[in-house]
Amino acid sequence: MGTSRERWWRAAHSGFRLPESLDTEAPELTTALRHTVAAGWTERLGAAVNEWSAQPEGWREAQLMSDRTLRLTLEQMERLRAELVEVLNRHTAEGGTGETGERTVHVQLAAFPGADPDPAAEGPR
């Protein structure tokens, strides 16, 4: 029999990342998988929006729904990704202690380049 601190029933991972090689080896598969993940995110976010105002005080104010449009170079985007992953990893390591008041928190992130217009059409900056 386990102790109350053991969580043998929990998933072994808290996220995933597809190998970049799949984007060239099986682009249709990775696109379909990403659409499935995005649909799941949409459902989860929609449910959260429905419950937003009903969350207890403190949790209600701690929630975040935000988006940003940035102008970045490839190197800056790679750095942003690494920093975000580091923050998520740190909080993953700090959580799951079984403390009173601890709740599951879902974080959904997507960062992708937009379809920029022809730079020549924009004129000088």
C-alpha positions in Angstrom: 0.0 0.0 0.0 1.3 3.4 -0.9 1.6 6.5 1.1 -0.5 9.6 0.6 2.5 11.3 -1.0 2.9 8.7 -3.8 1.2 9.6 -7.0 1.6 6.3 -8.9 -1.5 7.1 -11.0 -0.2 10.4 -12.4 1.1 10.7 -16.0 4.8 10.3 -16.2 5.2 13.6 -18.2 3.6 17.0 -18.1 3.9 17.9 -21.8 5.4 16.9 -25.1 7.4 18.2 -28.0 7.5 16.6 -31.4 10.9 16.0 -32.9 11.6 18.6 -35.5 12.5 15.9 -38.0 8.9 14.8 -38.2 8.0 18.2 -39.8 10.1 17.1 -42.9 9.6 13.3 -42.6 5.8 13.3 -42.0 4.4 16.8 -42.3 0.8 15.7 -42.7 1.0 13.7 -39.5 2.5 16.5 -37.4 0.0 19.0 -38.8 -2.9 16.6 -37.9 -1.5 16.1 -34.4 -1.0 19.8 -33.9 -4.6 20.4 -35.0 -5.8 17.8 -32.4 -3.7 19.5 -29.7 -5.0 22.9 -30.6 -8.6 21.7 -30.5 -8.0 20.3 -27.1 -6.5 23.6 -25.9 -9.6 25.4 -27.3 -11.9 23.1 -25.4 -9.9 23.5 -22.1 -9.7 27.3 -22.5 -13.4 27.5 -23.3 -14.2 25.6 -20.1 -11.9 27.8 -18.1 -13.5 31.0 -19.5 -16.9 29.6 -18.5 -15.6 29.0 -14.9 -13.4 32.2 -14.7 -15.7 34.3 -12.6 -16.7 31.4 -10.3 -13.1 30.7 -9.2 -12.3 31.4 -5.5 -10.9 34.8 -4.7 -7.1 34.7 -5.2 -7.3 32.0 -7.9 -9.7 34.3 -9.9 -7.1 37.1 -9.8 -4.1 34.8 -10.5 -5.6 33.6 -13.8 -4.0 34.9 -17.0 -5.3 35.1 -20.5 -3.0 37.2 -22.7 -1.5 37.3 -26.1 1.3 39.4 -27.6 2.5 40.1 -31.1 6.3 40.5 -31.2 8.8 41.4 -33.8 11.7 39.0 -33.3 14.7 37.5 -35.2 15.0 33.8 -35.3 17.7 34.0 -32.6 15.4 36.1 -30.3 12.6 33.6 -30.8 14.8 30.7 -30.0 15.9 32.5 -26.8 12.3 33.3 -25.9 11.4 29.6 -26.3 14.3 28.5 -24.1 13.4 31.1 -21.4 9.7 30.0 -21.4 10.6 26.4 -21.2 13.0 27.1 -18.3 10.3 29.0 -16.4 7.8 26.1 -16.9 10.4 23.5 -15.9 11.2 25.5 -12.7 7.6 25.7 -11.7 7.0 22.1 -12.6 9.8 21.1 -10.2 8.5 23.4 -7.5 4.9 22.1 -7.7 3.4 18.8 -6.9 4.3 18.8 -3.3 0.8 18.0 -2.0 0.6 21.3 -0.1 -2.8 22.4 1.1 -4.4 24.6 -1.5 -2.4 23.2 -4.4 -4.4 22.8 -7.6 -3.7 21.7 -11.1 -2.9 24.7 -13.3 -2.9 24.4 -17.1 -0.5 26.5 -19.1 -1.0 26.7 -22.9 1.7 28.4 -25.0 2.1 28.7 -28.7 4.7 30.9 -30.4 4.9 30.9 -34.2 6.0 33.3 -36.9 3.3 35.2 -38.7 2.9 35.4 -42.4 4.8 38.7 -42.9 4.1 40.7 -46.1 6.9 41.1 -48.6 9.5 43.2 -46.9 10.1 45.2 -50.0 6.5 46.3 -50.0 6.8 47.7 -46.5 9.3 50.3 -47.5 12.2 51.6 -45.3 11.9 51.4 -41.5 
